[in-house]
Amino acid sequence: MSIIYRWISLLCIGLVSFHTPATFANSGYTETRYPLVLVHGIFGFDSIAKIDYFYGIPHALSKDGATVFTAQVAAANRSEVRGEQLLAQVETILALTGKEKVNLIGHSQGSPTARYVASVRPDLVASVTSVGGVNWGSRVADIVRNTVPEDSISEALAVKITNSFVTLINVLSGGKGLEQDALAALDTLTTEGSLAFNRHYPEGVPTTYCGQGEALASNGVHYFSWTGSSAITNLLDPTDIPIGVLSLAFDEPNDGLVSVCSSHLGQVIGTHYKMNHLDEVNGLLGIRHLFEVSPVTLYRQHANRLQQLGL
């Protein structure tokens, strides 16, 4: 019976951790010199029905002093197109705040999207942080691209359905004017597409697979990264099973959609976290591994890291 009671207790602790707001006592702990701009990945959004893509993270950061913005870029398109959309928003943010630069934090495809802005306008960017970023491509994207024949009827149908889906995402989140292109998004996230992107925008990218890039690149921008390395982290999360299935595409540590080595950019802060691709942004609704640090804590710690660097 003691074992049963122990598991019931753990379940209760888990449920409390999903829904109890965190409280912090360190006033000013997350206050950075430059605004933080969170950049969502593919099929992402800023907020829908008051539910943030970066679930609970903007509030946790702003509570202790950070100025935080969540970008709204195309749910699906090439990283360069999303980057131009992000650049326009960065310019607006700087005009609103009177600051000279921003700190960009991108999840998944949000990483190359942010990297694009830092590469073409380094004068506007203090740092780029990649969280589960697709910096060397995704094996999942490779498989999908190779499975669906190019210029086929099945490809055209899949693109039409996906474009309708991402258009709906942007309409619901207030980004209905953004250009969508699901096929372009897929191509840019393959290994081939990512390596081509890296040749044009190499800052912060390791010279070897699984290496570390320059923490301070030649363009004057600081680069960081972290990622999870577990696909299934909490059986109460209904998204864990499909992510677990996707993880079978890899023969190396991964978060279900991106390999650990592919996520490396600049200074690699950590790759050992028991988090999958959704856990990295505190989704689904904060359900996560019971014995791992909260994703919210990682963002708060990173804001303080930027603060210590004068960024």
Secondary structure, 3 states (H helix, E strand, C coil): CHHHHHHHHHHHHHHHHHHCCCCCCCCCCCCCCCCEEEECCCCCCCEECCEECCCCHHHHHHHCCCCEEECCCCCCCCHHHHHHHHHHHHHHHHHHHCCCCEEEEEECCHHHHHHHHHHHCHHHEEEEEEECCCCCCCHHHHHHHHHCCCCCHHHHHHHHHHHHHHHHHHHHCCCCCCCCCHHHHHHHHCHHHHHHHHHHCCCCCCCCCCCCCCCECCCCCEEEEEEECCCCCCCCCCCHHHHHHHHCCCCCCECCCCECHHHCCCEEEEEEECCCCCHHHCCCCCCCCCCCCCHHHHHHHHHHHHHHCCC
